Amino acid sequence: MRNYTFTGAFLLGIGIVGMLDGIIFHQILQWHSTFMHTDRFHQIVSDGIFHLIVTIILFIGAVLLRPSPLGLEDRGTKESIYHPLESY
């Protein structure tokens, strides 16, 4: 049985911490870059790639945590929580 809740929450947490690191330490305080031993242009590019990867991880975590819209797949629970067509 695949546990989408744990994996989604883990990825979402990693994404949030990565976003906080990128926003606070990279952008606001400019304490460090992802790749420090190069010129300023490549530091900015490496930070941009870091932000892109963190955004993808955040998106995947959010997708894994969403409920199954039709209840067609097992999301790690016995019953799906969200059944929009159940009332018809």
N, C-alpha and C positions, 0 to 999 in steps of 0.2 A: 504494500500500500504506500503510495506516494503522499508525503505530507506537504501539501502546497502552502499551508498556513505558516509553518515554521520557515520554509525556504523563502517565501514571500516577505515575511517579517524580517528575516535576516538580511536579505538584499535591500529592503527598504531602509533598514537601520544603517547598513554600510553606505548607501546612497546619501542619506541625510548627513552622516558624519563627513563624508567626502565633500558634500556641498558646503557644510560649515567650514571645513578646512580651506576649501577653495575661495570662499567669499571672505572669511575673516583673515586668514594668514596670507593668502596669495594676493588678493585684490586690495583689501583695506589697509592692512599693516605692511604688506610687501616684504614680509620677513624671509620668505623662501620661495623658490620656484621648483617645479618638478625636476628640472634638469638645470643645475646651477652653474656648471663649468663650461659655459658657452657665452656667446654674445646676447644682448637683450632681445633681439628678434627671435632667436631660437628658444629663449626662456619663455616668451609670450606664446609661441607656438606649442611648446610642451605643456604649458598650463592650459591652453585651449583643448588639446587632446585629452588631458586629464579631466577637464570639465565635461567633455563629450562622453567619455567612458563612464563617469559617475552618473550622468544623466541617463544613459542607457541602462545602467544597473538599477537606478531608481525607478525607471519605467517598467522594467521587467518585474521588480518586486511588487509594484502596484498592480500589474496585470495578474500576477499569481494570487494576490489577495482578493481580487474581485470575485464576487459570487458567480457561479455558472448561470447564465441567463435562462436557460431552458431546463436545467437540472439533468442534462443528458450525460454528464460525466461525473464520476466520483471525485470530489474535491477534498478527500480526506475525512469526510464525515459520512454517517449512515444515510442522512437525508439532506437534500439540498435546501438551503434556507430560502432561496428566492425562486419562486415559480410564477412568472408574470401571466402565463396562459392557463393557470389552474382554475380561474373563476369562469372560464368559457365553457 
